[in-house]
Amino acid sequence: MSNARKLGKVYLVGAGPGATDLITVRGANLLAKADIVFHDALIDPAMLELCPQAIKEPVGKRCGKLSSAQHFINKRLIDATHKYQIIVRLKGGDPMIFGRADEEINALKNHHIEVEVVPGITAALAGAATIQQSLSLRGVSRSVAFITLAQGTENLGDNGGQKYPIQNPQADTLVYYMGRKDATRIAKQLIESSSNHIGETPVHILEAVSTKNERHWSSTLGRLADGRANNWFDSTSPALIMVGEALREKLITKQTEELQSSSAKFDNGLQDRLILADGRRSA
């Protein structure tokens, strides 16, 4: 009879967009049972209070700062399964959206380690909830794209150079993750090359969404291209850039009025009724 110890199981858990109470019930229950938790850099310390019994290991990545290499994180997860039974890899947002979950899943499966993914609320959905506007809108937006321009050192071409930049997706509503440094360039490129995004297209930027430090800047793609948001950004906070006609507040107002009256006529006054000022913030 073999005395070999059974390997532990790894759970990739989505922590949600930031607020502690936006983690799923399943995720919170796993934290309460975990032997060890490997967590991202942006996890709210209050969320780690959900696992007082667990060993806590920070392994997150921050742009421009010293951080753990992905292959090292993979190795630590594998090694942990030889010592512990319940291992939680706590990731910001949803593990499957720009969370490099595939690399960790493949590394674990290659070592015959059981792994389970627990989804979380991604920042784009939390951002839409914050400004109370849908990313999709009947008759206006039938498609949504999540984009990031960030590339790790692993995503280099065979010749050591970066691959060609990702082209602008042909979606009605665009949500850029980790786009602070490229905000002006993103806006200019969209105006120049996109068929459905122009200078007057609405833009919402949210920092530290769902947390007590949340801030909101709303304006137009043209003003973003002019660099109007450059001095507004906080370099210490994660930023989300949302672009699209579905985010124009007057459209919500117009459709509500149409639903209330079957004989409603188009009101030209709606064109100028609601102007989004640069630098509007909400906490």
Secondary structure, DSSP 8 states (H G I E B T S, - for coil): --------EEEEEE-BSS-GGGS-HHHHHHHHH-SEEEE-TTS-GGGGGG-TTSEEEE----TTS----HHHHHHHHHHHTTT-SEEEEEESB-TTSSS-HHHHHHHHHHTT--EEEE----HHHHHHHHHT--SSBTTTB--EEEEE----TTSB-TTSSB---------SEEEEES-GGGHHHHHHHHHHH-SS--TTSEEEEEESTTSTT-EEEEEEHHHHHTTTTTTT--TTS-EEEEESGGG-HHHHHHHHHHHH-TT----TTHHHH----TT----
